[in-house]
Amino acid sequence: MIHVQDSPYIKTIHYENADDFIKAISYQGELYNLFDEHFIFRGHSTDKYELIPSSLRGYMAFDNISHGELASEDEVNRLVYLATTELGQILEEFRLLENFYRACDACGLYIPDIESLRNSFIPGIDVESLLLKSEWIPKKYWELAALAQHHGVKTRLLDWTHDICIALYFASIGVYNDPKDRNYSIKALKARMKGEIYPPKYNMEIWALDIDIVMAKPMKMPLRIIQPRYHSNDNLCAQKGMFTFWESFYPGLLDNEGKTKLNHAPKTDRRSLDEQLDSYLREIKAEERTYLYQITIPQDASYGIYSHIEKMGYNASTLFPGYDGVARFLKEHFEFHRKKEKD
């Protein structure tokens, strides 16, 4: 979903069918010449989704909390603080990273060496990183955050790939994998009685980001890129994966007449990446050119797109190397082509 309209920095392109889109990304097509090695891509099965990382899609402080546990007003205030302030959000994200770090280490799994975590005997706090510094995520945590993100832990990172066809795989297979509405039949019947269609027609979407925006030093763009090591991570290597995040700057400690105290004021920025980009570029009066593309294609085109990239060798067996990937490929191949014949 795009939030910014008429932006000089963000452009939406729509294709009505798979054939037109495939032609556009093929040799001498309009997108083939546009998207060079400076672009990275992200695929969504529906344009209802936003460019918001998993840790900011909800309120992490409320996870695993039942109403019965809110026994006092102090407890409620504490949770509201953790849920709404930037420092509270960062503490919740840090807690997950720390737990992931310690659990992996206890199981003998590889993790990057972070001295301030390894030598901390007080769980839940890293004074050097959280209170004495002014940015989140600090660079020493980048590799850990990327590893955690790739294995399903909520972080501030967004997944991207260097290969548009890999983004197309995840977008098209996501159409097939979208959870079915439990009340589908009833809603479809009611919609038909009103002369409407259920479910509503959505588009799948591909985002394309020009990473030159990050490399342009005069802009001092707070968008950060993490290019993780592919060694010993077969899936990430096969998917040509990388990550971005919007760096948060906050004054952790404030000097007040010779004293220090926590700054509780800044609120968590939960805007989508397109909003953050547009707002920042307008603020610095950046040169007007397109840095972010949103390409939309009807979900009905997912079958044609999947068939095209499958013939090019993009499928679960190549993007998830191993036995599980092969089994996943056989299931997806059968289901996609069965649906195509049915339609």
HUNORTA-V348127 format. One record per backbone hydrogen bond with DSSP energy under -0.5 kcal/mol. NH is the residue of the N-H (numbers start at 0). CO is the residue of the C=O. If there is no record, write none. Layout:
BEGIN
nh: (NH	NH)
co: (CO	CO)
END
This chain:
BEGIN
nh: (4	10	12	14	20	21	22	23	24	25	28	30	31	32	34	35	38	39	40	41	43	46	48	51	53	54	55	56	59	61	62	64	65	68	69	70	75	76	77	78	79	80	81	82	83	84	85	88	89	90	91	92	93	94	95	96	97	98	99	100	101	102	103	104	105	106	107	108	113	114	116	117	118	119	120	122	124	128	129	130	131	135	140	141	144	145	146	147	148	149	150	150	151	152	157	159	160	161	163	165	166	167	168	169	170	171	172	173	174	175	176	177	183	186	187	188	189	190	191	192	193	193	194	195	201	203	204	205	206	207	208	209	210	210	212	213	214	215	216	218	219	219	223	225	226	227	232	236	237	238	239	240	241	242	243	244	246	246	247	248	249	249	251	251	253	255	255	258	260	262	263	267	269	272	275	276	277	278	279	280	281	282	283	284	285	288	290	291	292	293	294	294	295	295	296	297	298	300	301	302	304	305	306	307	308	309	310	311	312	313	314	317	318	319	325	326	327	328	329	330	331	332	333	334	335	336	337	338	339	340	341	342)
co: (2	291	293	295	16	17	18	19	20	21	25	23	23	28	30	33	35	208	160	206	204	202	45	49	156	154	52	53	57	58	59	61	63	65	66	68	71	72	73	74	75	76	77	78	79	80	265	84	85	86	87	88	89	90	91	92	93	94	95	96	97	98	99	100	101	102	104	103	111	112	113	113	114	116	118	120	121	125	125	126	126	247	137	138	140	141	142	143	144	145	146	147	148	147	243	241	40	239	161	162	162	163	164	165	166	167	168	169	170	171	172	173	180	182	183	184	185	186	187	188	189	190	191	190	199	296	43	294	41	292	39	290	37	208	209	210	210	211	214	215	215	216	244	242	224	225	229	232	233	234	236	235	159	225	157	223	221	244	135	246	133	247	132	249	260	253	258	255	253	251	261	83	267	50	271	272	273	274	275	276	277	278	279	281	280	286	8	8	207	10	205	292	12	293	203	14	201	297	298	299	300	301	302	303	304	305	306	307	309	308	312	314	314	315	321	322	323	324	325	326	327	328	329	330	331	332	333	334	335	336	337	338)
END
